[in-house]
Amino acid sequence: MKWKQLLGRVKLGAMAAGGAVLLGISQGVPPILVIILAAAVGAGFLWLYFFKVEIDRCIILARAEILPEVDRAFVEGRYVFPPLPPS
């Protein structure tokens, strides 16, 4: 949910930047600063999106490779639980 919320905010920023560029272009003079800032917002969105995709890929890979071995360790008794703290 945190990723969805974060990407939603960045999408809103990208739409606002695109609207600002279109509004500036409709006035006749291309707003150079607004175009540069909109490009930076777009680059930030792409970076965040690909970072999220990489995190998701790593989590799925860990589930596929590591969790079966952890399950086998519990079943075979290779995992020793730590002693309980003194009460």
N, C-alpha and C positions, 0 to 999 in steps of 0.2 A: 504494500500500500504506500510505503514511503517513496518508492521509485515512481509510482503512478502519480502521486501528488507533486513530486519534484518535476517530472516531465510535463505535467499539466501546466505548471507555472511557467516553464520555459516555452511551451507552445504558445501561451498567451503573450509572452514577451515577443516571440517571433512574429505573431500575427500583428501586434501593435507596431513593430518595426516595419513590417511590410506595408501596413496601412499608412504609416508616416511617409514612406518612400513614394507610394502611389499618390498621396495627397500633395506632396512636394512636386512631383512630376506634373500633376494636373495644373499647377500654377504656371507652368511654362519654363521655369528655370530649374535645372536638376540640382537638388540639394546635396552637394558633395559630402558634407559632414554626416548627414542623415543616412546616406547610402553606405558610408564607411561603417557607421555604427550598426546598421542593419546587417551588413556582412559579418560583423563581429558577433552579433547575436545569433546569426545562422550558424557560424562556426562553433559557437558555444553549445548550441543545441545538438549539432552533429557529434561533437566530442562527448557530450553527456550521454547521448543515445548509444553510441558505440561502446562507451565505458560500461553502461548498463548491460548491453548484450554480452560483453566479455565476462562480467560478473556472473550473469545467468549461466553462461557456458561453463564456467569453472564450477559452479554449484552443481549443475547436472552431471558433469564429469566426476565430481567427488562422490555424488550419490551412486553413480554406476560403478566406480572402482573401489571406493573405500568402505562404504557401508556393508557390502557383502562380506568383506574380510572381518569387519567388526562383529557382525552377526556370527560368523564361524568361530571367532575367538570366544564369544560368550558360550556358544553351544559346546565347544570342545573343552571348556574350562581353562583356557589359557589366560584369561583375565582374572587377576586376583584383586578382589576388592580391598581398599585400604582399611586398616583397623579403625574401629569406631573411637571417637574422642572420649576421654574419660569424663564421666559425669559426676 
